[in-house]
Amino acid sequence: MPARRNRLLLVSVLVLMSGCGKKGPLLYPDMLVAQPPQQLKVEQSGSRLRLTFDLPEKDLSGRKLEDLEAVLVGRRVYQELDCISCQDQYQNLQKIDPVLPAPAQRHGNRIVLIDADVRAGERYQYRLQTVQKGGITGNATVTAVTALLSPPAAPGLKASVAFGGFVVLDITGMLSQGTSLVGYTVYRAEGDGVLVPITSLASDVTHYEDQSVQRNHTYRYAVSTVVKRSDGVVAESELSAPVTLTVADDPG
């Protein structure tokens, strides 16, 4: 009997020792929840609001996040006496899938969502929350309250093809009262394609040369004015009237 008790004691010690290997720190379930979306920003784009944010890449423990399924976006119209922390005032606006984010757009890890269902004079606030596999939701995070005001005036644009086969753009803009000029955004499309931004210009730059075009191709250009409002919000004008031209052989 003593020999049997000794053998059982040895087995128990070995089992306990096998569980004492170096497996890293103990992680509680609430530390496996995704970090909230990062770098939230709301800007005015013409008569719309543009919400941008970075998808989280880690959970609260600092480990790489691999099971993010969606980001829920809520929105509320903010009134002066509203409860800042009340979460039931938000209406579901969008469920963004990181893999198939439409109607939002994804640029690297950055998500851009245009909210066109807004009215001038109203103030809006957005609420974001992550969803992981199994329906695990993270802590909600909210943006600052942003008012939708009249957009800045759209600039004027002249475009021509220069000798050498590149496009020259010249911009004229008007600054709205109570704003400071940030600069201009240049948009381009090939043929009947969608106009997309190709570069941003500083406030003192009104001349741009696009040397990335190809000969015998037709392009459309437009520009917008970007300002900072007195409340600190960045606002972009509607696009200028587009200009279409064809990059042909050098003029004789």
N, C-alpha and C positions, 0 to 999 in steps of 0.2 A: 504493500500500500504506500509506504513512504516514497518508493521509487516512482509509482504512478503519479503521486501528487507533485513530485519534482518535475516530471515530464510535462504535466499540464501547466505548471508555473512557467516553464521555459517557453512553451508554445504561446502563452499569453503575453510574455515579454516580447517575443519576436513579432507578434501581431501588432502590439502597440508601437514598437520601433519602426515597423514598416509604414505606419501612418505619420511618421515624424520627418519624412523627407522634405527637401526644400521645394515647395510647390508655390512659392510666392505668398504675398499677404492675403489674408482672408478678405473677400469682397462680399459686401452685403448686397442684397438684390436692388436696393434703391440706388446703388452706385453704378449699376449696369444700364441705367436710363441714359438716353442720349443727351448730350449738351444741347442747349437751345440754339436756334439759328443765330448766326453772328452778323455783325456789321449791318444792322437794320437801318434802312434809309427810305424816307418818303420824299419824293420831289414832284413838282408839277411839270407835266409835259403837255403843252397846249391847254386844252380844256379837260385833260385827264390827270390822274395821279399815277405815279410810277413807284411801285414798291420793289426794293431790291434787298437781297440778303444772301449770306453765305450759308450753304448747307453745313451742318455740323459733321465733323470727321471723327470725333471721339465721344466716348461716354463719360459720365461724371468721374469715373476712376482714372481717366486718362488713356484708356485702351482704345485701339482703333475700332470705329463703329462700322459694323458690317451688315446690320439688319434693319436699316432705315427704310421704311415703306412709303412714307408720305409726310408732308408738312401741311397741317390744317391752317387755313387763313380765315380769320374772322374779321368783321368790320362793324363799326358802329358810328352813327352820327353823334358827335359829342355836343352835349348841351352844358351850359354853365354850371348847373347844379347837379350834374351827373356824379355818381360815385366813381372815383378813380379806379378803385380796386375791384369793382363788381364785374364778374365775368359773364353774367347772364344777359348782359345788354348787347353782346356781340352776335351778329348774324353770320351764319356760314357763308363765306364768299367763294372759296376755292379749296380743293384738295389736290395738292401738287405731288405727282409721282416723280421722284428724282430721275427715273429712267425715261418716262414719257411725260414731260412736264406741261405740254400744251394744255391750255392756251398761253401759259407762261413760257419763257424762253430760258434756256440754260447756257451759260458761257463759262466753261470750266466748272468751278464750284459755285458760281454766282447765279442766282435766280432773279429774273426780271419779270414782274407781273404788272401789266397795264390795267388800271381800273377805270373804265369809261363810264360806269354807272354812277356818276357823281354829279353834284349840282353846285354851281357857283354860289359862293356865300356860305356854304356849309363847312363845318369842321369835322374831320374824320380821324379815327384812330384804328389801327390794325392790331390784331392779336394772332400770334403764331404759336403752334404747338406741334411737336414731333410725334409720329406714330411709328412704332417698331413692330416687327413680326410678333404675332400673338396679341396684338391690340394694345401693347404697352404704350402709354402716353407720357410725354415728358412735361416738365414744368412750362407753363405758358409764359411768353414774353411779349411785351407790347411796344408799339412805336410811340413817338411823340404825337401830339395832336397837330394836324396840319389842315390849314384852311385852303379851300380852293378859291382863288381870286382870278380876276381877269388876266389872261396870259399876256406876256410881253408882245410887242408888235413884231411881226415877222420881218426879216431883213429883205433887201433887194439883192438880186444876183445877176451878174453878167458873166457869160462863159464864151470862150473862143478857143480855137485850136491854133497853137503856136507852131512856127517853123521848127521842125525837129520831131513833130508827132506827139506832142503832149498837150494837155488841157490847162488853160489858165482861167482861174476864177477870181472875180473881184466882187467884194461884198460891201453893201452900204446898209447901215442899221440905225435905228432910232431907239434911244434909251427911255424907258418908262419912268415916270416920276416915282421916287421912293425906292429905286433899285440901283444896284451897282453892277456894271458889266463884268461878267466872268469870261465870256468869249463867244465863239461860234462853233457849231457842229456841222461838218460837211457830210452830206448823204450822196450816195451814188447807186445807180442801177444800170445793168447792161440790158439793152433792148427794152422789153416790156416787164422786166423783173421788178422785184420789190426794192424800194429805196432803203438802203441800210447805211448806218453811220460808218465812215471810213477814217475820219480823223477829227480831232478837236483843235481849235485855234485859240491862242491867247487873246486877251482883250485888245491888244494893240496890233493884231495881225488881221488884215482884211484882204490879203492877196495870197492865193494858194495855187501851186502848180502840181497837177496830178500827172506824174510821169510813169505811173503803173498801168497805163492804158495800152491797148493794142490797135494797130492800124486796121482800117476797114471794119471797125466795130463801132456800133452806135451806143451812146451812153446818155443817161439822164442824171442831172444834178439838182440838188436843192440844198439849202442851208437853213439853220435855225439860230436864233439868238439865245444865249444862256445868261441869266442874270441871277443875282442873289437879292431876295426881297429884304425889306426892313426887319421881318421877323426871323431872318436867317435861313429861310427855305430857298433852295435852288429851284428856279423855274425856267422852263424852256418854251420858246414860242412855237407856234405852228410853223410848218415848213414854208419857205418862200415858194413862189411860183416856180415849178421845175423848168429847167432848160435842157433841151435835147440837141445833141450834135453828133456828128460822125467824124471819127479820126481817120482822115484820108491821107493820101500822099502829101508831101510838103507842097504848099502853094507855090506856084511859079512866079 
